[in-house]
Amino acid sequence: MSNIAIIPARGGSKRIPRKNIKDFLGKPVIAYSIEAALESHLFDEVMVSTDDKEIAEVAIQFGAKVPFMRSKKNAGDVAVLAQVVKEVKDVYILKERVFENICCILPTAPLIQVKDLKSSFERLIREKADKITPIVRYTYPIQRALKLVNGEIKMIQPEFFKTRSQDLEPTYYDAGQFYWMKFIEPKGYIRKIGYELLESKVQDIDTEEDWRLAELKFKAMES
């Protein structure tokens, strides 16, 4: 069973400048993703896809490989994760290096846990899944979500107005930490499953406030 960890970390970041290597409680935030991948011992290769020389240097310092620099086409604001992963796969295929599974680990996921990488990989194999996405349950039922119409509050789904919260179907959102997938995507039906994480172990980081919340959650996890 051969696995590669791909950590996508471009240099541009408008909301939090230099976000991927910004100091997070003593070390660059990308270091947490790299170290978790290495400590899991799940991967034959832990690589960082970046267009930025400084990020590349930091990645190598913490044990990752940067075998090539990301293309300009996939380094802009509109580049999507799937395009970055495809670029990495294409380069490795040209070098005649093919793996069985990919784990795409986001560079700003300091709350990532080695045990979750291992447990989710075990599920990937045990349940013969093609993709695994970590998910978090919404703490409040989204069926009761509200909207404003000309300043007035209205329910988006008024048919659930009288439904008890405990009778509503649980809903989830993408945890934004890592994604397991097959290196060669199977043709036809693709089995995608979720791996549930606690909200206390997840924090999307898009603003300075998000960053502070992530630090608080990290300290709470470590205490």
DOMISE-612073 format. One line per 3 residues: their letters; for each residue x, z, y of N, C-alpha, C. Coordinates in nm, 4 decimals, decimal comma, m for minus. Layout:
N
a = X:Z:Y:X:Z:Y:X:Z:Y  ...
//
This chain:
223
msn = 0,0850:0,0000:m0,1185:0,0000:0,0000:0,0000:0,0890:0,0000:0,1241  0,0871:m0,1078:0,2003:0,1725:m0,1179:0,3182:0,0873:m0,1147:0,4447  0,1276:m0,0338:0,5402:0,0527:m0,0151:0,6640:0,1435:m0,0309:0,7851
iai = 0,0866:m0,0832:0,8923:0,1571:m0,0900:1,0199:0,0729:m0,0221:1,1271  0,1379:0,0577:1,2106:0,0719:0,1182:1,3267:0,1086:0,0354:1,4496  0,0066:m0,0096:1,5209:0,0264:m0,0859:1,6441:m0,0230:m0,0013:1,7604
ipa = 0,0657:0,0272:1,8543:0,0292:0,1063:1,9728:0,0363:0,0137:2,0943  m0,0768:m0,0273:2,1487:m0,0783:m0,1215:2,2605:m0,0629:m0,0493:2,3941  0,0407:m0,0824:2,4688:0,0690:m0,0084:2,5933:0,1222:m0,1030:2,7003
rgg = 0,0335:m0,1632:2,7744:0,0789:m0,2532:2,8804:0,1237:m0,1730:3,0027  0,1967:m0,2385:3,0894:0,2538:m0,1690:3,2046:0,1566:m0,1453:3,3181  0,0610:m0,2351:3,3365:m0,0313:m0,2230:3,4496:m0,1397:m0,1198:3,4250
skr = m0,1647:m0,0355:3,5230:m0,2740:0,0623:3,5171:m0,3107:0,0984:3,6599  m0,4312:0,0630:3,7010:m0,4677:0,0776:3,8410:m0,5224:0,2160:3,8740  m0,6061:0,2701:3,7853:m0,6689:0,3988:3,8167:m0,5707:0,5154:3,8056
ipr = m0,4841:0,5121:3,7051:m0,3784:0,6131:3,6906:m0,2469:0,5364:3,6770  m0,1706:0,5229:3,7842:m0,0470:0,4445:3,7803:0,0491:0,4920:3,6702  0,1043:0,3944:3,5986:0,2009:0,4202:3,4910:0,1435:0,5162:3,3860
kni = 0,0157:0,5023:3,3609:m0,0573:0,5971:3,2760:0,0057:0,6162:3,1382  0,0492:0,5082:3,0753:0,0947:0,5180:2,9368:0,2222:0,5993:2,9171  0,2989:0,6187:3,0254:0,4198:0,7022:3,0138:0,4171:0,8197:3,1123
kdf = 0,3009:0,8465:3,1686:0,2857:0,9610:3,2588:0,3072:1,0902:3,1799  0,3689:1,1877:3,2449:0,3974:1,3151:3,1783:0,2683:1,3882:3,1421  0,2580:1,4272:3,0151:0,1434:1,5036:2,9668:0,1969:1,6310:2,9022
lgk = 0,1939:1,7384:2,9783:0,2386:1,8684:2,9293:0,3795:1,8629:2,8690  0,4688:1,7938:2,9385:0,6092:1,8004:2,8989:0,6710:1,6753:2,8406  0,5896:1,5769:2,8052:0,6473:1,4515:2,7548:0,5513:1,3361:2,7831
pvi = 0,6017:1,2132:2,7797:0,5151:1,0982:2,8085:0,3955:1,0947:2,7137  0,2797:1,0610:2,7668:0,1581:1,0697:2,6863:0,1656:0,9807:2,5628  0,2338:0,8658:2,5718:0,2438:0,7771:2,4556:0,3204:0,8423:2,3407
ays = 0,4035:0,9400:2,3715:0,4833:1,0065:2,2677:0,3948:1,0738:2,1634  0,2788:1,1242:2,2044:0,1898:1,1925:2,1101:0,1379:1,0949:2,0038  0,1056:0,9730:2,0456:0,0579:0,8716:1,9508:0,1698:0,8294:1,8563
iea = 0,2891:0,8091:1,9117:0,4028:0,7688:1,8296:0,4366:0,8775:1,7280  0,4452:1,0010:1,7745:0,4838:1,1117:1,6857:0,3806:1,1350:1,5760  0,2526:1,1231:1,6091:0,1486:1,1414:1,5075:0,1604:1,0345:1,3993
ale = 0,1854:0,9106:1,4418:0,2006:0,8020:1,3451:0,3207:0,8264:1,2539  0,4325:0,8656:1,3123:0,5534:0,8908:1,2334:0,5371:1,0107:1,1409  0,4763:1,1171:1,1921:0,4614:1,2394:1,1128:0,3624:1,2223:0,9975
shl = 0,2727:1,1259:1,0087:0,1743:1,1040:0,9023:0,2382:1,0437:0,7771  0,3523:0,9757:0,7927:0,4211:0,9068:0,6826:0,3306:0,8041:0,6142  0,2376:0,7484:0,6914:0,1463:0,6480:0,6379:0,1972:0,5059:0,6593
fde = 0,2962:0,4896:0,7483:0,3282:0,3566:0,7969:0,4686:0,3096:0,7605  0,4752:0,1832:0,7222:0,6035:0,1187:0,6991:0,6670:0,0777:0,8318  0,5841:0,0629:0,9333:0,6314:0,0232:1,0661:0,5415:0,0863:1,1710
vmv = 0,6039:0,1475:1,2716:0,5306:0,1990:1,3882:0,5857:0,1236:1,5081  0,5039:0,0349:1,5643:0,5517:m0,0498:1,6732:0,4642:m0,0357:1,7982  0,5271:m0,0607:1,9110:0,4558:m0,0579:2,0387:0,4541:m0,1992:2,0952
std = 0,3359:m0,2452:2,1316:0,3204:m0,3757:2,1958:0,3109:m0,3530:2,3465  0,4120:m0,3984:2,4180:0,4140:m0,3768:2,5625:0,4811:m0,4936:2,6332  0,4482:m0,5070:2,7605:0,5116:m0,6071:2,8459:0,6095:m0,5418:2,9423
dke = 0,6279:m0,4097:2,9279:0,6987:m0,3295:3,0270:0,8281:m0,2722:2,9670  0,9408:m0,2982:3,0320:1,0706:m0,2540:2,9796:1,0823:m0,1021:2,9743  1,0303:m0,0331:3,0757:1,0397:0,1131:3,0770:0,9575:0,1736:2,9634
iae = 0,8376:0,1201:2,9417:0,7554:0,1682:2,8305:0,8268:0,1421:2,6987  0,8892:0,0261:2,6863:0,9636:m0,0067:2,5647:1,0754:0,0945:2,5400  1,1474:0,1302:2,6458:1,2567:0,2268:2,6327:1,2049:0,3632:2,5888
vai = 1,0935:0,4064:2,6470:1,0345:0,5355:2,6099:0,9881:0,5321:2,4645  0,9244:0,4232:2,4251:0,8745:0,4096:2,2884:0,9886:0,4201:2,1877  1,0971:0,3513:2,2143:1,2130:0,3550:2,1243:1,2741:0,4952:2,1217
qfg = 1,2777:0,5596:2,2367:1,3319:0,6959:2,2464:1,2580:0,7922:2,1532  1,1261:0,7703:2,1381:1,0463:0,8614:2,0548:1,0265:0,8095:1,9119  1,0998:0,7042:1,8770:1,1031:0,6637:1,7371:1,0265:0,5397:1,6977
akv = 0,9560:0,4782:1,7915:0,8820:0,3559:1,7602:0,9739:0,2353:1,7712  0,9278:0,1221:1,7206:1,0001:m0,0031:1,7336:0,9293:m0,0926:1,8360  1,0082:m0,1691:1,9074:0,9530:m0,2701:1,9982:1,0247:m0,4007:1,9633
pfm = 0,9814:m0,4674:1,8577:1,0538:m0,5840:1,8084:1,0434:m0,7074:1,8980  0,9452:m0,7083:1,9870:0,9288:m0,8188:2,0817:0,8406:m0,7699:2,1961  0,8480:m0,8389:2,3086:0,7672:m0,8027:2,4247:0,6349:m0,8786:2,4225
rsk = 0,5328:m0,8156:2,4730:0,4011:m0,8781:2,4761:0,3995:m0,9969:2,5725  0,3237:m1,0979:2,5402:0,3131:m1,2160:2,6257:0,2388:m1,1830:2,7546  0,2657:m1,2589:2,8582:0,1968:m1,2404:2,9863:0,0467:m1,2613:2,9704
kna = 0,0086:m1,3535:2,8841:m0,1331:m1,3833:2,8621:m0,2109:m1,2600:2,8176  m0,1465:m1,1752:2,7382:m0,2142:m1,0562:2,6858:m0,1727:m0,9275:2,7569  m0,1159:m0,9415:2,8772:m0,0727:m0,8236:2,9521:m0,1569:m0,7998:3,0771
gdv = m0,2545:m0,8847:3,1016:m0,3352:m0,8708:3,2219:m0,4539:m0,7782:3,2042  m0,5295:m0,7599:3,3129:m0,6442:m0,6686:3,3120:m0,7554:m0,7141:3,2182  m0,7665:m0,8448:3,1951:m0,8785:m0,8961:3,1162:m0,8455:m0,9087:2,9673
avl = m0,7218:m0,8837:2,9304:m0,6846:m0,8919:2,7883:m0,7564:m0,7835:2,7089  m0,8105:m0,8204:2,5945:m0,8816:m0,7239:2,5101:m0,7956:m0,6842:2,3910  m0,8306:m0,5708:2,3322:m0,7503:m0,5143:2,2237:m0,7363:m0,6108:2,1063
aqv = m0,8427:m0,6802:2,0741:m0,8391:m0,7728:1,9604:m0,7347:m0,8819:1,9813  m0,7190:m0,9285:2,1047:m0,6197:m1,0327:2,1337:m0,4777:m0,9795:2,1170  m0,4576:m0,8554:2,1602:m0,3250:m0,7934:2,1474:m0,2884:m0,7764:2,0003
vke = m0,3828:m0,7264:1,9207:m0,3584:m0,7074:1,7775:m0,3305:m0,8415:1,7102  m0,4060:m0,9443:1,7460:m0,3853:m1,0769:1,6872:m0,2455:m1,1299:1,7199  m0,2016:m1,1088:1,8443:m0,0682:m1,1540:1,8828:0,0386:m1,0868:1,7965
vkd = 0,0246:m0,9569:1,7767:0,1207:m0,8834:1,6934:0,1192:m0,9373:1,5503  m0,0011:m0,9542:1,4954:m0,0122:m1,0067:1,3597:0,0533:m1,1437:1,3464  0,0273:m1,2300:1,4427:0,0816:m1,3662:1,4370:0,2346:m1,3654:1,4349
vyi = 0,2947:m1,2774:1,5162:0,4410:m1,2705:1,5204:0,4961:m1,2207:1,3867  0,4331:m1,1175:1,3310:0,4813:m1,0644:1,2030:0,4640:m1,1665:1,0910  0,3554:m1,2419:1,0938:0,3332:m1,3445:0,9921:0,4409:m1,4523:1,0021
lke = 0,4771:m1,4897:1,1249:0,5849:m1,5874:1,1442:0,7167:m1,5367:1,0878  0,7353:m1,4052:1,0953:0,8572:m1,3440:1,0406:0,8442:m1,3133:0,8915  0,7315:m1,3589:0,8339:0,7028:m1,3382:0,6916:0,6957:m1,1906:0,6547
rvf = 0,6361:m1,1148:0,7462:0,6091:m0,9732:0,7182:0,4583:m0,9519:0,7278  0,3980:m0,9254:0,6143:0,2533:m0,9070:0,6080:0,2252:m0,7695:0,5493  0,1331:m0,6977:0,6116:0,0952:m0,5641:0,5660:m0,0468:m0,5696:0,5098
eni = m0,0887:m0,4621:0,4479:m0,2255:m0,4582:0,3957:m0,3228:m0,4047:0,5009  m0,2798:m0,3002:0,5734:m0,3686:m0,2373:0,6711:m0,2993:m0,2188:0,8058  m0,3809:m0,2216:0,9101:m0,3360:m0,1926:1,0466:m0,4072:m0,0678:1,0946
cci = m0,3331:0,0182:1,1632:m0,3969:0,1247:1,2398:m0,3557:0,1043:1,3846  m0,4521:0,0667:1,4669:m0,4261:0,0489:1,6092:m0,4498:0,1839:1,6769  m0,3423:0,2443:1,7259:m0,3488:0,3774:1,7869:m0,3328:0,3631:1,9372
lpt = m0,4277:0,4158:2,0122:m0,4210:0,4014:2,1570:m0,3092:0,4889:2,2145  m0,2449:0,4438:2,3224:m0,1288:0,5152:2,3768:m0,1646:0,6399:2,4564  m0,2898:0,6499:2,4973:m0,3331:0,7684:2,5732:m0,4311:0,8493:2,4879
apl = m0,3801:0,8982:2,3750:m0,4608:0,9776:2,2824:m0,3837:1,1024:2,2420  m0,3511:1,1887:2,3386:m0,2682:1,3058:2,3072:m0,3359:1,4072:2,2159  m0,4674:1,3963:2,1977:m0,5381:1,4900:2,1107:m0,5420:1,4418:1,9662
iqv = m0,4805:1,3288:1,9386:m0,4815:1,2739:1,8037:m0,4158:1,3715:1,7062  m0,4733:1,3814:1,5867:m0,4248:1,4743:1,4856:m0,3768:1,3977:1,3621  m0,2629:1,4376:1,3093:m0,2090:1,3746:1,1891:m0,3093:1,3832:1,0746
kdl = m0,3757:1,4961:1,0624:m0,4701:1,5135:0,9510:m0,5861:1,4151:0,9601  m0,6238:1,3739:1,0822:m0,7314:1,2763:1,0965:m0,6842:1,1361:1,0598  m0,5603:1,1043:1,0921:m0,5047:0,9765:1,0478:m0,5038:0,9698:0,8956
kss = m0,4596:1,0765:0,8318:m0,4516:1,0787:0,6858:m0,5905:1,0750:0,6222  m0,6807:1,1583:0,6735:m0,8139:1,1666:0,6154:m0,8916:1,0357:0,6321  m0,8786:0,9737:0,7481:m0,9497:0,8473:0,7707:m0,8929:0,7363:0,6827
fer = m0,7605:0,7377:0,6623:m0,6999:0,6385:0,5735:m0,7482:0,6581:0,4299  m0,7597:0,7821:0,3872:m0,8103:0,8101:0,2528:m0,9516:0,7556:0,2360  m1,0330:0,7680:0,3413:m1,1692:0,7144:0,3357:m1,1684:0,5624:0,3308
lir = m1,0767:0,5009:0,4065:m1,0651:0,3553:0,4066:m1,0452:0,3043:0,2643  m0,9582:0,3729:0,1905:m0,9274:0,3323:0,0540:m1,0391:0,3724:m0,0417  m1,0808:0,4983:m0,0319:m1,1802:0,5499:m0,1264:m1,3129:0,4752:m0,1184
eka = m1,3557:0,4430:0,0035:m1,4859:0,3791:0,0214:m1,4753:0,2270:0,0326  m1,3553:0,1751:0,0090:m1,3326:0,0302:0,0102:m1,3864:m0,0323:0,1393  m1,3520:0,0319:0,2500:m1,3961:m0,0175:0,3801:m1,2962:m0,1192:0,4343
dki = m1,3431:m0,2021:0,5254:m1,2557:m0,2982:0,5927:m1,2124:m0,2482:0,7298  m1,2973:m0,1647:0,7910:m1,2650:m0,1094:0,9226:m1,3178:0,0333:0,9317  m1,2427:0,1173:1,0045:m1,2880:0,2537:1,0322:m1,2706:0,2801:1,1814
tpi = m1,3763:0,3321:1,2425:m1,3729:0,3704:1,3831:m1,4057:0,5187:1,3960  m1,3197:0,5993:1,4566:m1,3551:0,7391:1,4843:m1,4697:0,7444:1,5852  m1,5661:0,8292:1,5585:m1,6835:0,8407:1,6443:m1,7105:0,9867:1,6784
vry = m1,7835:1,0070:1,7876:m1,8215:1,1413:1,8333:m1,9717:1,1434:1,8548  m2,0370:1,2478:1,8072:m2,1823:1,2570:1,8240:m2,2166:1,2937:1,9678  m2,3164:1,2256:2,0236:m2,3683:1,2640:2,1543:m2,4299:1,4033:2,1443
typ = m2,3946:1,4906:2,2369:m2,4458:1,6277:2,2309:m2,5910:1,6372:2,2727  m2,6388:1,5367:2,3464:m2,7794:1,5336:2,3871:m2,8385:1,4009:2,3421  m2,9604:1,4009:2,2868:m3,0164:1,2763:2,2333:m3,0322:1,1684:2,3406
iqr = m2,9699:1,0529:2,3170:m2,9766:0,9456:2,4169:m3,1153:0,8839:2,4249  m3,1998:0,9128:2,3253:m3,3380:0,8624:2,3324:m3,4132:0,9240:2,4497  m3,3595:1,0347:2,5038:m3,4218:1,0988:2,6193:m3,3496:1,0641:2,7503
alk = m3,2692:0,9605:2,7471:m3,1952:0,9191:2,8669:m3,2911:0,8803:2,9794  m3,2466:0,9079:3,1021:m3,3279:0,8801:3,2204:m3,2653:0,7691:3,3042  m3,3472:0,7075:3,3857:m3,2999:0,6088:3,4819:m3,3709:0,6303:3,6142
lvn = m3,3117:0,5772:3,7202:m3,3724:0,5854:3,8524:m3,4300:0,4500:3,8894  m3,5564:0,4491:3,9263:m3,6237:0,3274:3,9722:m3,6784:0,3553:4,1121  m3,6136:0,2970:4,2129:m3,6518:0,3228:4,3530:m3,6528:0,4724:4,3837
gei = m3,5543:0,5428:4,3287:m3,5416:0,6849:4,3549:m3,6238:0,7735:4,2629  m3,7108:0,7156:4,1820:m3,7950:0,7937:4,0906:m3,7308:0,8010:3,9527  m3,7415:0,9181:3,8892:m3,6876:0,9372:3,7548:m3,7858:0,8838:3,6524
kmi = m3,7346:0,8006:3,5620:m3,8170:0,7483:3,4531:m3,7360:0,7522:3,3237  m3,8046:0,7680:3,2115:m3,7385:0,7647:3,0817:m3,7117:0,6197:3,0439  m3,5941:0,5952:2,9862:m3,5628:0,4617:2,9380:m3,6458:0,4293:2,8140
qpe = m3,6698:0,5307:2,7302:m3,7523:0,5132:2,6109:m3,8666:0,6158:2,6142  m3,9697:0,5904:2,6934:m4,0788:0,6882:2,7107:m4,1541:0,7205:2,5832  m4,1404:0,6358:2,4800:m4,2105:0,6625:2,3541:m4,1599:0,7889:2,2852
ffk = m4,0414:0,8389:2,3301:m3,9867:0,9607:2,2705:m4,0124:1,0850:2,3566  m4,0996:1,0737:2,4542:m4,1249:1,1841:2,5471:m4,1695:1,3115:2,4739  m4,2541:1,2969:2,3725:m4,3080:1,4140:2,3025:m4,2362:1,4422:2,1700
trs = m4,1330:1,3651:2,1394:m4,0607:1,3862:2,0136:m3,9625:1,5023:2,0270  m3,9636:1,5919:1,9287:m3,8705:1,7041:1,9323:m3,7272:1,6532:1,9155  m3,6345:1,7183:1,9859:m3,4937:1,6763:1,9812:m3,4414:1,6714:1,8385
qdl = m3,4785:1,7710:1,7576:m3,4267:1,7778:1,6207:m3,4815:1,6665:1,5316  m3,5862:1,5988:1,5775:m3,6443:1,4894:1,4996:m3,5891:1,3524:1,5396  m3,5043:1,3491:1,6409:m3,4472:1,2232:1,6868:m3,3203:1,1900:1,6079
ept = m3,2989:1,0631:1,5839:m3,1828:1,0192:1,5059:m3,0541:1,0464:1,5827  m2,9527:1,1071:1,5176:m2,8239:1,1298:1,5854:m2,7609:0,9971:1,6274  m2,6950:0,9986:1,7411:m2,6254:0,8795:1,7899:m2,4813:0,9164:1,8237
yyd = m2,3946:0,8157:1,8279:m2,2516:0,8399:1,8400:m2,1888:0,7433:1,9393  m2,0681:0,7772:1,9851:m1,9912:0,6848:2,0676:m1,8483:0,6765:2,0144  m1,7807:0,5702:2,0517:m1,6436:0,5432:2,0078:m1,5496:0,6497:2,0638
agq = m1,4729:0,7139:1,9765:m1,3820:0,8202:2,0199:m1,2612:0,7680:2,0954  m1,2270:0,6407:2,0758:m1,1155:0,5814:2,1494:m0,9798:0,6410:2,1180  m0,9538:0,6668:1,9913:m0,8221:0,7201:1,9507:m0,7452:0,6211:1,8649
fyw = m0,8077:0,5739:1,7578:m0,7402:0,4818:1,6667:m0,8447:0,4007:1,5907  m0,7998:0,2898:1,5329:m0,8882:0,2023:1,4557:m0,8123:0,1509:1,3336  m0,8708:0,1709:1,2169:m0,8151:0,1124:1,0947:m0,8804:m0,0227:1,0697
mkf = m0,8020:m0,1188:1,0211:m0,8553:m0,2506:0,9867:m0,7617:m0,3175:0,8873  m0,8116:m0,4177:0,8202:m0,7288:m0,4949:0,7283:m0,6371:m0,5877:0,8082  m0,5145:m0,6038:0,7613:m0,4218:m0,6951:0,8284:m0,4757:m0,8375:0,8231
iep = m0,5203:m0,8792:0,7062:m0,5875:m1,0078:0,6915:m0,7368:m0,9793:0,6816  m0,8102:m1,0160:0,7845:m0,9530:m0,9850:0,7874:m1,0255:m1,0610:0,6781  m1,1048:m0,9903:0,5982:m1,1758:m1,0569:0,4887:m1,2817:m1,1534:0,5408
kgy = m1,3075:m1,2569:0,4642:m1,4129:m1,3519:0,5007:m1,5476:m1,2978:0,4541  m1,6497:m1,3306:0,5293:m1,7831:m1,2845:0,4917:m1,8112:m1,1444:0,5416  m1,8805:m1,0673:0,4605:m1,9242:m0,9325:0,4999:m1,8053:m0,8405:0,5243
irk = m1,8086:m0,7687:0,6358:m1,7040:m0,6718:0,6695:m1,7663:m0,5326:0,6708  m1,7150:m0,4472:0,5859:m1,7696:m0,3105:0,5767:m1,7015:m0,2212:0,6807  m1,7804:m0,1770:0,7794:m1,7295:m0,0912:0,8858:m1,7915:0,0469:0,8718
igy = m1,7086:0,1501:0,8734:m1,7617:0,2861:0,8634:m1,7068:0,3725:0,9761  m1,7767:0,4825:1,0017:m1,7358:0,5745:1,1071:m1,6670:0,6978:1,0495  m1,5786:0,7538:1,1294:m1,5095:0,8778:1,0929:m1,5349:0,9756:1,2069
ell = m1,6160:1,0781:1,1803:m1,6635:1,1638:1,2892:m1,5583:1,2666:1,3323  m1,5398:1,2762:1,4633:m1,4524:1,3755:1,5250:m1,5355:1,4683:1,6130  m1,4857:1,5901:1,6313:m1,5514:1,6831:1,7221:m1,5226:1,6435:1,8667
esk = m1,6180:1,6675:1,9543:m1,6006:1,6342:2,0959:m1,4812:1,7082:2,1556  m1,4513:1,8263:2,1051:m1,3402:1,9062:2,1574:m1,2042:1,8432:2,1257  m1,2019:1,7463:2,0335:m1,0767:1,6819:1,9940:m1,0618:1,5424:2,0534
vqd = m1,1501:1,5090:2,1473:m1,1513:1,3735:2,2024:m1,1651:1,3790:2,3535  m1,0906:1,2928:2,4235:m1,1074:1,2818:2,5680:m1,0640:1,1425:2,6136  m1,1588:1,0661:2,6640:m1,1246:0,9376:2,7237:m1,0502:0,9656:2,8537
idt = m0,9427:0,8921:2,8812:m0,8615:0,9197:2,9999:m0,8592:0,7969:3,0903  m0,9461:0,7985:3,1904:m0,9529:0,6892:3,2868:m0,9303:0,7354:3,4301  m0,9448:0,8653:3,4548:m0,9303:0,9204:3,5890:m0,8402:1,0438:3,5844
eed = m0,7994:1,0896:3,7012:m0,7176:1,2112:3,7074:m0,7951:1,3314:3,6537  m0,9257:1,3344:3,6762:m1,0069:1,4441:3,6228:m1,0082:1,4402:3,4701  m1,0204:1,3191:3,4139:m1,0122:1,3048:3,2680:m0,8798:1,3593:3,2162
wrl = m0,7733:1,3301:3,2908:m0,6396:1,3743:3,2502:m0,6329:1,5268:3,2428  m0,6859:1,5925:3,3450:m0,6855:1,7402:3,3476:m0,7699:1,7969:3,2344  m0,8823:1,7335:3,2053:m0,9666:1,7786:3,0948:m0,8930:1,7639:2,9611
ael = m0,8213:1,6544:2,9454:m0,7437:1,6334:2,8229:m0,6376:1,7427:2,8068  m0,5728:1,7797:2,9166:m0,4726:1,8856:2,9102:m0,5360:2,0189:2,8704  m0,6527:2,0468:2,9250:m0,7227:2,1715:2,8898:m0,7616:2,1717:2,7423
kfk = m0,8119:2,0603:2,6924:m0,8495:2,0515:2,5512:m0,7274:2,0647:2,4613  m0,6176:2,0041:2,5026:m0,4950:2,0128:2,4244:m0,4469:2,1573:2,4153  m0,4476:2,2275:2,5273:m0,4049:2,3680:2,5281:m0,4963:2,4521:2,4398
ame = m0,6268:2,4220:2,4431:m0,7224:2,4968:2,3608:m0,6971:2,4716:2,2117  m0,6629:2,3473:2,1777:m0,6343:2,3144:2,0378:m0,5079:2,3828:1,9887  m0,4106:2,3975:2,0786:m0,2827:2,4552:2,0410:m0,2842:2,6079:2,0377
s = m0,3853:2,6674:2,1007:m0,3892:2,8152:2,1099:m0,4378:2,8804:1,9812
//
